Amino acid sequence: MHEHLVALEERMQRLRHAIRQALAQRETARTSNLHAELRRTQQAWEVLCGLSIPLPDLQPGPASPTDPHALGGPPLGD
């Protein structure tokens, strides 16, 4: 299990670096895709640690502004 945690942590670090580069180059689509991949990797890390239960695979790409659940947070109040 330790090797898998280390691999996920290294992947998260690489993704964060790639996100910073994409932000600096103003590549919004790439930034969004990388951020979605980072969220999936963080979820995998949490599941492996027993901190979370597996969730359905998150869709890559930008969140829809008309779908409050697409933002990844709790439902917004009316």
N, C-alpha and C positions, 0 to 999 in steps of 0.2 A: 504494500500500500504506500509506503514511504516514497518509492520511486515514482509512482503515479502522481502523488501530491507535488513532488519536486518538478515533474514534467509540466503539470498544469500551472504551477507558479511561474515557471520559466516562460511558458506560453503567454500568460497574462502580462508579464513584463515586456515581452516582445510586442504584444498587441498595443500596450500603452505607448510604447515608443513609436510604433507605426501610426497611432492616432495623433500623437504630437506632430509628427512629420506631415501628415495629411492636413492637420489644422493649419500649420505654418504655410502650406502650399495652397490653402483655401480649396481643398478638394472635398466638398461637402458630401458627395455621394460615397466616396471612399471612406470618409470619416464615419459616416452612418453605418456602413457595412462592417467596418472594423469594430465599432462600438457594439453592434449586435453580436459579433463573434466574441468579444470580450465578456458580454453578459452571459452568453452560453457557457463559456469557459469558467467563469466565476460560479455559475450554477453547478457545473460538474464538480468543481472543487468542494463546494458546500455539501453536495450529496455524498461525495467520497468521505468527507469528514463527519458525516452524520448530522450536520447542522440543518439540513433541508431535505425535503422529499423531492423526487424527480418531477419536473414540470414538463408539459408538452413542449416540443421544440419551438423556439421562438423563430418567427419569420425574419429573414434578413431584410434590410432596407429601412427606409425612414418610416416612422410611425404616421398613421393617418391622423390628421388633425380633427377629423370628424368622429373618430373612435376613441373615447376616453380610456378604454382598456388597453389600447395600443401603446400608451405611454409607459406601461410597466408599473404604474403606481396603483393605489387603491382607487375605486370608483370615486368620481368627484360628486359632491353634493349638488342638488338642484338649486 
